Amino acid sequence: MTLDTKTQTSDGRSFLFVVGSSRADGNSELLARAAAEQLPAGVRQRWVDLNALELPDFRDGRHETDGAPATDAERDLREATEGATDIVLVSPLYWYTVSAQTKRYLDYWSGWLSAPGSEFKQRSAGGTLWGVTVMADADEVRADGLVTTLHHTAAYLRMHFGGVLLGNGSRPGQVLGDERALARAKTFFRQDAPLAVFPGAAA
Ligand SMILES: Cc1cc2nc3c(=O)[nH]c(=O)nc-3n(C[C@H](O)[C@H](O)[C@H](O)COP(=O)(O)O)c2cc1C
């Protein structure tokens, strides 16, 4: 598994960045790395590139199998996910939502939720979900579908939601010219991450 770990003295927070672009060194990862640079020393960072994993499409065996990981890649990914206090989904905006790689990763969460012996459900509750996305369109409202997907996912899992850091760009590296996004990146992980609650539901 491609797991790039940068560990400093830990203060208990552990960020897992899950990159779901279809190309290496994409805009979404560049923006996420700009935000991650601002994390205090002492916060652990792990980066996983979903493209580098041999992760097949999720097969729904929740009601038929023992839920054991089907591949080494799935087991490593589950352990990395369970070991994080903060999960950052780093996905380009694809068709107004997350990329297929990112969606496939989320589909695996459904299997991990019900797998015997899995700590995923307990570990995710109380944790924090964040998003980083880059889009070609300048109108950020058009990323609402992605934002809602991540917010509701956090609400379902009783997680806090830190919001989505948005950037603009199409060609690789173009986001580095988006000064507004880079300015937001500087403070993104410092912002409040309230408990996510479905619209109309009691907190
Ligand atoms: C399959 C695909 C779907 C896309 N869909 C959208 C979209 O719905 N809205 C948008 O603004 N940009 C869309 N784009 C453009 C990407 O969001 C943009 O190129 C972004 O910079 C890619 O990020 P990356 O470099 O991290 O992969 C799409 C690109 C691809 C390849």
The ligand as an SDF file (V2000), in Angstrom:
LIG
                    3D

 31 33  0  0  0  0  0  0  0  0999 V2000
  -14.2690   12.8380  -15.3470 C   0  0  0  0  0  0  0  0  0  0  0  0
  -14.1950   14.3110  -15.0580 C   0  0  0  0  0  0  0  0  0  0  0  0
  -15.3270   14.9660  -14.6070 C   0  0  0  0  0  0  0  0  0  0  0  0
  -15.2730   16.3200  -14.2860 C   0  0  0  0  0  0  0  0  0  0  0  0
  -16.3850   16.9380  -13.8120 N   0  0  0  0  0  0  0  0  0  0  0  0
  -16.3320   18.2400  -13.4470 C   0  0  0  0  0  0  0  0  0  0  0  0
  -17.4870   18.8860  -12.9120 C   0  0  0  0  0  0  0  0  0  0  0  0
  -18.5550   18.3070  -12.7440 O   0  0  0  0  0  0  0  0  0  0  0  0
  -17.3740   20.2060  -12.5850 N   0  0  0  0  0  0  0  0  0  0  0  0
  -16.2010   20.8950  -12.7420 C   0  0  0  0  0  0  0  0  0  0  0  0
  -16.1710   22.0850  -12.4220 O   0  0  0  0  0  0  0  0  0  0  0  0
  -15.0850   20.2900  -13.2090 N   0  0  0  0  0  0  0  0  0  0  0  0
  -15.1200   18.9750  -13.5700 C   0  0  0  0  0  0  0  0  0  0  0  0
  -13.9930   18.3640  -14.0490 N   0  0  0  0  0  0  0  0  0  0  0  0
  -12.7000   19.0830  -14.0500 C   0  0  0  0  0  0  0  0  0  0  0  0
  -11.8390   18.7260  -12.8190 C   0  0  0  0  0  0  0  0  0  0  0  0
  -12.5530   18.9330  -11.6100 O   0  0  0  0  0  0  0  0  0  0  0  0
  -10.5630   19.5710  -12.7900 C   0  0  0  0  0  0  0  0  0  0  0  0
   -9.7890   19.2880  -13.9460 O   0  0  0  0  0  0  0  0  0  0  0  0
   -9.7230   19.3660  -11.5650 C   0  0  0  0  0  0  0  0  0  0  0  0
   -8.6320   20.2960  -11.5890 O   0  0  0  0  0  0  0  0  0  0  0  0
   -9.1540   17.9420  -11.4800 C   0  0  0  0  0  0  0  0  0  0  0  0
   -8.5000   17.7920  -10.2400 O   0  0  0  0  0  0  0  0  0  0  0  0
   -7.2070   16.8560  -10.0770 P   0  0  0  0  0  0  0  0  0  0  0  0
   -6.0880   17.5370  -10.8320 O   0  0  0  0  0  0  0  0  0  0  0  0
   -6.9790   16.7980   -8.6020 O   0  0  0  0  0  0  0  0  0  0  0  0
   -7.5500   15.5160  -10.6590 O   0  0  0  0  0  0  0  0  0  0  0  0
  -14.0370   17.0190  -14.4110 C   0  0  0  0  0  0  0  0  0  0  0  0
  -12.9020   16.3580  -14.9010 C   0  0  0  0  0  0  0  0  0  0  0  0
  -12.9760   15.0150  -15.2420 C   0  0  0  0  0  0  0  0  0  0  0  0
  -11.7350   14.3070  -15.7610 C   0  0  0  0  0  0  0  0  0  0  0  0
  1  2  1  0
  2  3  1  0
  2 30  2  0
  3  4  2  0
  4  5  1  0
  4 28  1  0
  5  6  2  0
  6  7  1  0
  6 13  1  0
  7  8  2  0
  7  9  1  0
  9 10  1  0
 10 11  2  0
 10 12  1  0
 12 13  2  0
 13 14  1  0
 14 15  1  0
 14 28  1  0
 15 16  1  0
 16 17  1  0
 16 18  1  0
 18 19  1  0
 18 20  1  0
 20 21  1  0
 20 22  1  0
 22 23  1  0
 23 24  1  0
 24 25  2  0
 24 26  1  0
 24 27  1  0
 28 29  2  0
 29 30  1  0
 30 31  1  0
M  END
$$$$
